[in-house]
Amino acid sequence: MVTDFYWPLLGGVEQHVRTLAHALCERGHRVTVATLRVDGLDEHERDGDVDVVRIRNATQRIPGLFDQARPWAPPVCDPVARRALLRLVREWAPSVIHGHDWLARSLLPTPRYLPPLVSTLHYYTLSCAKKTLWLDDRVCPGPVPRTCLRCAADHYGRFKGALTVVGTWVGRRLERRGARAFIAVSAATAHGNQLDVDGESVHVIPNFLPVTDATSGTTIDEWLAELPDEPPFVYVGDFRREKGFDLLLDAYARSGIQRPLVVIGKRWPNSPPTDRAGVHVFENWPNAAVRAAFGRAYAAVVPSRWAEPFGIVAIEAMAAGALVIAADVGGLGGVVRPEVTGLLVPPDDAGALAQAMIRLDIDFALRTRLGARAAAEAEQYSADRIVPQIEAVYDSVTAPSRRTR
């Protein structure tokens, strides 16, 4: 596995790679994770049965230009990272290299002796310099050179933005040429990356439920004791506009319902104020406590504006028996089945979101029926269902007929 970041750093990709690595070990594979070195973490350690090797890259040698606490992997080959990765390949002799973000591009162009490369698209890394397809507070319709340069300059700064845009275009061509297979976490993610989902080398395989970690130094019950007594609506995610957080606060205020709203996530400098009646705010909860909170929820709300590539928070809620009210954008529309496992509303529509919340608040029978179906539907996102599909991709690229072109 080659991934920009890995546990104990937190994030959706980090969680997925760790869960996949452990699941593969349990199925008899030997797994090494190569990731960027971060201060305070060992260069080489064991995470259970998984070997973790942290390497440096060239951008870490440029003080002041990049965040050293969370180093940046460029969208094209980093020569320092390439040397380290090729050394690991020679040392470990893997059958497959599975890339999960831009760090894997340091292996491109691939030497002839390199084993097959499989690339999972968790974001819009082929088509967007920011990986988000988010432009001027709306979903971007697709890359256009002049627009991309302006957007990246606003996000990274003019110099780094221009380099990132050019690097994204070059890296995309190299990755499409060098990867033997792509795994997209949803059909929407494949389309957003301008891949043909009917193509032989493109596989749509969803994320799967992570194993619940035990919290350290406290119990789940101590976290849950902070929740209100009445089953609440629950939101989990960053308190940001892209996630529709301000939209949720507006919809909740419009609805006039008395049921509490619990929000669990991370506050940002531009986060809207949360000191509103009925809103309970919690930050820095571990994943195990978050998933347990979904078990106490009346319903979960995922009001994203941006095109969520998948939306693992939705299946975590469903697995706990909570139906989901979600914006019909990105991969969320493929996870939440309207009137079956939850309700879908148009993105960026506070009125429609408020009406959906009101409908559930007064219709307990609907909430119970959809919640039970959501729990049953979540079973398809178990490791036992998903990991064999990923193994099948590995088999397809290592089959004798695929080793030469």
C-alpha positions as CSV (number, residue, x, y, z in Angstrom):
1,M,0.0,0.0,0.0
2,V,1.2,3.5,-0.8
3,T,-0.7,6.3,0.9
4,D,0.0,9.9,1.7
5,F,-1.0,9.4,5.4
6,Y,-1.7,6.6,7.7
7,W,-3.0,6.0,11.3
8,P,-2.6,7.5,13.8
9,L,-3.3,10.5,11.5
10,L,-7.1,10.7,11.2
11,G,-9.2,10.9,8.0
12,G,-11.4,8.8,5.7
13,V,-8.5,7.5,3.5
14,E,-6.3,6.8,6.5
15,Q,-9.1,4.8,8.1
16,H,-9.8,2.9,4.9
17,V,-6.2,2.0,4.2
18,R,-5.7,0.8,7.7
19,T,-8.9,-1.3,7.7
20,L,-8.1,-2.8,4.3
21,A,-4.5,-3.6,5.3
22,H,-5.7,-5.4,8.5
23,A,-8.4,-7.2,6.6
24,L,-6.0,-8.5,4.0
25,C,-3.6,-9.7,6.7
26,E,-6.5,-11.6,8.3
27,R,-7.0,-13.3,4.9
28,G,-3.4,-14.4,4.7
29,H,-1.7,-11.6,2.8
30,R,1.5,-9.9,3.9
31,V,1.0,-6.1,3.8
32,T,3.4,-3.2,4.0
33,V,2.2,0.4,4.1
34,A,4.5,3.1,2.8
35,T,3.5,6.6,3.9
36,L,5.0,10.0,4.5
37,R,7.1,10.5,7.5
38,V,5.7,12.8,10.2
39,D,7.4,14.2,13.2
40,G,6.9,12.2,16.3
41,L,6.1,8.9,14.5
42,D,8.6,6.1,14.1
43,E,10.2,5.5,10.7
44,H,9.4,1.8,10.8
45,E,6.9,0.1,13.1
46,R,4.3,-2.7,13.3
47,D,0.6,-1.9,13.4
48,G,-0.6,-5.4,14.4
49,D,0.4,-7.6,11.4
50,V,0.9,-4.6,9.1
51,D,4.4,-3.2,8.5
52,V,4.4,0.6,8.3
53,V,7.3,2.4,6.7
54,R,7.4,6.2,6.8
55,I,9.5,7.9,4.1
56,R,10.5,11.4,3.4
57,N,9.9,13.4,0.2
58,A,11.5,16.4,-1.4
59,T,8.8,18.9,-0.4
60,Q,9.6,18.3,3.3
61,R,12.9,19.9,2.6
62,I,11.3,23.2,1.7
63,P,10.6,24.9,5.1
64,G,7.8,27.4,5.2
65,L,6.3,26.4,1.9
66,F,4.4,23.3,3.1
67,D,2.8,22.1,6.3
68,Q,5.4,19.9,7.9
69,A,2.9,18.4,10.4
70,R,1.0,17.0,7.4
71,P,3.4,16.9,4.5
72,W,2.3,17.4,0.9
73,A,2.7,14.8,-1.8
74,P,2.9,16.5,-5.2
75,P,0.8,15.2,-8.1
76,V,3.9,14.1,-10.0
77,C,6.9,12.1,-9.2
78,D,8.9,13.3,-6.1
79,P,12.5,12.1,-6.7
80,V,13.2,11.6,-3.0
81,A,10.1,9.6,-2.4
82,R,10.7,7.6,-5.6
83,R,14.1,6.4,-4.4
84,A,12.6,5.3,-1.1
85,L,9.7,3.5,-2.7
86,L,11.8,1.7,-5.3
87,R,14.1,0.6,-2.4
88,L,11.1,-0.8,-0.6
89,V,9.9,-2.6,-3.7
90,R,13.3,-4.3,-4.1
91,E,13.3,-5.2,-0.4
92,W,9.8,-6.5,0.0
93,A,9.1,-7.8,-3.5
94,P,5.4,-7.3,-3.5
95,S,3.0,-8.9,-5.9
96,V,0.9,-5.8,-6.2
97,I,1.3,-2.1,-5.4
98,H,-1.9,-0.5,-4.3
99,G,-1.9,3.3,-4.5
100,H,-4.3,5.5,-2.6
101,D,-3.4,9.1,-3.3
102,W,-0.7,11.2,-5.0
103,L,2.3,9.7,-3.2
104,A,1.9,6.6,-5.4
105,R,2.6,8.8,-8.4
106,S,6.2,8.9,-7.4
107,L,6.5,5.5,-8.9
108,L,5.4,6.9,-12.3
109,P,6.6,6.3,-14.9
110,T,6.9,2.7,-13.8
111,P,10.1,0.7,-14.3
112,R,9.6,-2.5,-16.2
113,Y,10.4,-4.6,-13.2
114,L,7.8,-3.0,-11.0
115,P,4.8,-5.2,-10.0
116,P,1.3,-4.1,-11.2
117,L,0.0,-0.9,-9.8
118,V,-3.7,-0.6,-8.8
119,S,-5.0,2.9,-8.0
120,T,-8.0,3.6,-5.8
121,L,-9.7,6.9,-6.3
122,H,-11.0,8.2,-3.0
123,Y,-11.3,11.8,-4.3
124,Y,-11.1,13.5,-7.7
125,T,-7.3,13.1,-7.9
126,L,-7.2,12.6,-11.7
127,S,-9.3,15.7,-12.6
128,C,-8.9,18.3,-9.9
129,A,-5.8,20.0,-8.4
130,K,-7.7,20.4,-5.1
131,K,-9.0,16.8,-5.4
132,T,-12.5,18.1,-4.5
133,L,-14.2,19.3,-7.7
134,W,-15.4,22.3,-5.7
135,L,-15.4,25.7,-7.4
136,D,-16.7,29.0,-6.1
137,D,-19.0,27.3,-3.5
138,R,-20.5,24.9,-6.1
139,V,-19.7,21.5,-7.7
140,C,-17.3,22.1,-10.5
141,P,-18.5,20.8,-13.9
142,G,-15.0,19.7,-14.9
143,P,-11.5,20.9,-15.5
144,V,-10.9,24.0,-17.7
145,P,-7.3,25.3,-17.8
146,R,-7.9,29.0,-17.0
147,T,-10.5,28.2,-14.3
148,C,-8.3,25.6,-12.7
149,L,-5.4,28.0,-12.5
150,R,-7.5,30.6,-10.8
151,C,-9.1,28.2,-8.5
152,A,-5.8,26.5,-7.5
153,A,-4.2,30.0,-6.9
154,D,-7.0,30.9,-4.5
155,H,-6.5,27.6,-2.7
156,Y,-2.7,27.1,-2.7
157,G,-1.3,30.5,-3.6
158,R,-0.3,31.5,-7.1
159,F,3.1,29.7,-7.3
160,K,2.1,26.5,-5.7
161,G,-1.3,26.6,-7.4
162,A,0.2,26.8,-10.9
163,L,2.6,24.0,-10.2
164,T,-0.1,21.8,-8.8
165,V,-2.4,22.3,-11.8
166,V,0.3,21.5,-14.3
167,G,1.4,18.6,-12.1
168,T,-2.1,17.3,-11.9
169,W,-2.4,17.2,-15.7
170,V,0.9,15.5,-16.2
171,G,0.3,13.1,-13.3
172,R,-3.1,12.2,-14.7
173,R,-1.7,11.1,-18.0
174,L,1.1,9.1,-16.3
175,E,-1.3,7.4,-13.9
176,R,-3.8,6.5,-16.6
177,R,-0.9,5.0,-18.5
178,G,0.8,3.3,-15.6
179,A,-2.0,1.9,-13.5
180,R,-3.1,-1.6,-14.5
181,A,-6.5,-1.0,-12.8
182,F,-8.5,1.7,-11.1
183,I,-10.9,1.2,-8.2
184,A,-13.4,4.1,-7.8
185,V,-15.3,4.2,-4.5
186,S,-18.5,5.1,-6.4
187,A,-19.7,5.5,-10.0
188,A,-19.9,9.3,-9.3
189,T,-16.2,9.3,-8.4
190,A,-15.3,7.5,-11.6
191,H,-17.3,10.0,-13.6
192,G,-15.8,12.9,-11.8
193,N,-12.4,11.6,-12.6
194,Q,-13.4,11.2,-16.3
195,L,-13.2,7.5,-16.3
196,D,-15.5,5.1,-18.2
197,V,-17.1,2.8,-15.6
198,D,-17.7,0.3,-18.3
199,G,-14.0,0.1,-19.1
200,E,-12.3,-3.2,-18.5
201,S,-9.7,-1.7,-16.1
202,V,-12.2,0.5,-14.0
203,H,-13.9,-1.2,-11.1
204,V,-16.5,0.5,-8.8
205,I,-16.0,-1.0,-5.3
206,P,-17.4,0.9,-2.4
207,N,-15.7,1.6,0.9
208,F,-16.5,-0.7,3.8
209,L,-17.2,-0.4,7.4
210,P,-14.1,0.1,9.6
211,V,-13.5,-2.1,12.6
212,T,-14.4,-0.2,15.7
213,D,-11.3,0.7,17.7
214,A,-11.4,0.8,21.5
215,T,-10.9,4.2,22.9
216,S,-7.9,4.8,25.2
217,G,-8.3,6.0,28.7
218,T,-12.0,6.1,28.8
219,T,-15.1,4.1,27.9
220,I,-17.7,4.6,25.2
221,D,-20.3,5.1,27.9
222,E,-18.5,8.1,29.2
223,W,-18.6,9.7,25.8
224,L,-22.3,8.8,25.3
225,A,-23.2,10.2,28.7
226,E,-22.7,13.7,27.2
227,L,-25.5,13.2,24.7
228,P,-29.0,14.6,25.4
229,D,-31.5,12.1,26.8
230,E,-33.9,12.4,23.8
231,P,-32.8,10.7,20.6
232,P,-31.3,13.5,18.5
233,F,-30.7,14.2,14.9
234,V,-26.9,13.6,14.5
235,Y,-24.5,15.3,12.1
236,V,-20.8,14.1,11.9
237,G,-18.2,16.0,9.9
238,D,-16.3,19.2,9.6
239,F,-18.2,22.4,10.5
240,R,-17.7,23.7,7.0
241,R,-19.8,25.1,4.1
242,E,-18.7,22.3,1.7
243,K,-20.2,19.8,4.1
244,G,-23.5,21.8,4.3
245,F,-23.0,22.6,8.0
246,D,-24.4,26.1,7.8
247,L,-27.3,24.7,5.7
248,L,-28.1,22.2,8.4
249,L,-28.2,24.9,11.1
250,D,-30.5,27.0,8.9
251,A,-32.8,24.0,8.2
252,Y,-32.9,23.0,11.9
253,A,-33.9,26.6,12.9
254,R,-36.5,26.7,10.1
255,S,-38.1,23.4,11.1
256,G,-39.0,24.6,14.6
257,I,-38.8,21.0,15.9
258,Q,-37.9,20.5,19.6
259,R,-35.8,17.3,19.1
260,P,-32.1,18.1,19.8
261,L,-29.5,18.4,17.1
262,V,-26.1,16.9,17.9
263,V,-23.1,17.9,15.8
264,I,-19.8,16.1,16.2
265,G,-16.8,17.2,14.2
266,K,-14.0,19.8,13.8
267,R,-14.4,23.5,14.0
268,W,-12.6,25.7,11.4
269,P,-11.8,29.4,11.3
270,N,-14.8,30.1,9.0
271,S,-17.2,27.8,10.8
272,P,-20.6,29.4,11.6
273,P,-21.5,30.1,15.2
274,T,-23.1,27.0,16.9
275,D,-24.6,28.7,20.0
276,R,-28.1,28.1,18.9
277,A,-31.1,26.6,20.8
278,G,-31.3,22.9,20.7
279,V,-27.8,22.4,19.2
280,H,-25.3,20.3,21.1
281,V,-21.7,20.6,19.9
282,F,-18.9,18.0,20.4
283,E,-15.4,18.0,19.0
284,N,-12.6,15.4,18.7
285,W,-14.6,12.3,19.3
286,P,-12.9,9.0,18.4
287,N,-14.5,6.9,15.7
288,A,-15.8,4.3,18.1
289,A,-17.7,6.9,20.1
290,V,-19.1,8.5,16.9
291,R,-20.4,5.1,15.7
292,A,-21.9,4.5,19.1
293,A,-23.6,7.9,19.0
294,F,-25.3,6.9,15.7
295,G,-26.8,4.1,17.7
296,R,-28.5,6.7,19.9
297,A,-29.6,8.8,17.0
298,Y,-33.2,9.4,15.9
299,A,-31.7,10.0,12.4
300,A,-28.4,11.0,10.8
301,V,-28.1,14.0,8.5
302,V,-25.5,14.3,5.7
303,P,-26.3,17.7,4.0
304,S,-23.1,18.0,1.9
305,R,-22.9,20.6,-0.9
306,W,-19.7,19.1,-2.5
307,A,-19.8,15.9,-4.5
308,E,-18.9,13.5,-1.7
309,P,-17.0,10.7,-3.5
310,F,-18.7,8.1,-1.2
311,G,-19.8,9.2,2.2
312,I,-18.6,6.6,4.7
313,V,-20.4,8.5,7.5
314,A,-23.7,7.4,5.9
315,I,-22.9,3.7,6.1
316,E,-21.6,4.1,9.6
317,A,-25.0,5.6,10.6
318,M,-26.9,2.9,8.7
319,A,-24.9,0.1,10.4
320,A,-26.0,1.5,13.7
321,G,-29.7,1.4,12.6
322,A,-30.0,5.1,11.9
323,L,-31.7,6.1,8.7
324,V,-30.0,8.9,6.8
325,I,-31.2,12.2,5.4
326,A,-28.7,13.0,2.7
327,A,-28.1,15.5,-0.1
328,D,-28.5,13.8,-3.5
329,V,-24.9,14.7,-4.6
330,G,-21.8,12.7,-5.5
331,G,-21.7,9.2,-4.2
332,L,-24.3,9.7,-1.5
333,G,-27.1,9.1,-4.0
334,G,-25.7,5.6,-4.5
335,V,-25.5,4.8,-0.7
336,V,-28.9,6.1,0.5
337,R,-31.9,4.6,-1.2
338,P,-34.8,7.1,-1.0
339,E,-37.8,5.9,1.0
340,V,-35.9,2.6,1.6
341,T,-32.9,3.4,3.8
342,G,-33.4,7.1,4.2
343,L,-34.4,10.3,2.5
344,L,-32.6,12.2,-0.3
345,V,-33.0,16.0,-0.7
346,P,-31.7,18.4,-3.3
347,P,-28.2,19.8,-2.4
348,D,-28.1,23.3,-1.1
349,D,-31.8,23.4,-0.3
350,A,-32.4,24.3,3.4
351,G,-36.2,24.3,2.9
352,A,-36.2,20.7,1.6
353,L,-33.9,19.6,4.4
354,A,-36.1,21.2,7.0
355,Q,-39.2,19.5,5.5
356,A,-37.4,16.1,5.6
357,M,-36.5,16.6,9.3
358,I,-40.1,17.6,10.1
359,R,-41.5,14.6,8.3
360,L,-39.4,12.2,10.3
361,D,-39.9,14.0,13.5
362,I,-43.7,13.5,13.3
363,D,-43.7,10.0,11.6
364,F,-42.1,7.6,14.1
365,A,-43.3,4.6,12.1
366,L,-41.5,5.8,9.0
367,R,-38.4,6.4,11.0
368,T,-38.5,2.9,12.5
369,R,-39.2,1.2,9.1
370,L,-36.4,3.0,7.3
371,G,-34.0,2.5,10.2
372,A,-34.4,-1.2,10.2
373,R,-33.9,-1.4,6.4
374,A,-30.8,0.8,6.7
375,A,-29.2,-1.6,9.2
376,A,-29.9,-4.5,6.9
377,E,-28.6,-2.7,3.8
378,A,-25.4,-1.8,5.6
379,E,-24.4,-5.4,5.8
380,Q,-23.4,-5.2,2.1
381,Y,-20.6,-2.8,3.2
382,S,-18.8,-5.3,5.4
383,A,-15.2,-6.4,4.9
384,D,-16.4,-9.9,4.1
385,R,-18.3,-8.5,1.1
386,I,-15.9,-5.9,-0.1
387,V,-12.4,-7.2,0.4
388,P,-12.8,-10.2,-1.9
389,Q,-13.8,-7.7,-4.6
390,I,-10.5,-5.9,-4.1
391,E,-8.6,-9.2,-4.1
392,A,-10.3,-10.0,-7.4
393,V,-8.8,-6.9,-8.9
394,Y,-5.4,-7.9,-7.6
395,D,-5.8,-11.3,-9.3
396,S,-6.9,-9.7,-12.5
397,V,-3.7,-7.6,-12.8
398,T,-1.3,-10.4,-11.7
399,A,-2.8,-13.1,-14.0
400,P,-0.2,-14.3,-16.5
401,S,-2.1,-12.9,-19.5
402,R,-2.0,-9.4,-17.9
403,R,1.7,-9.3,-17.1
404,T,2.8,-8.3,-20.6
405,R,1.2,-5.8,-23.0
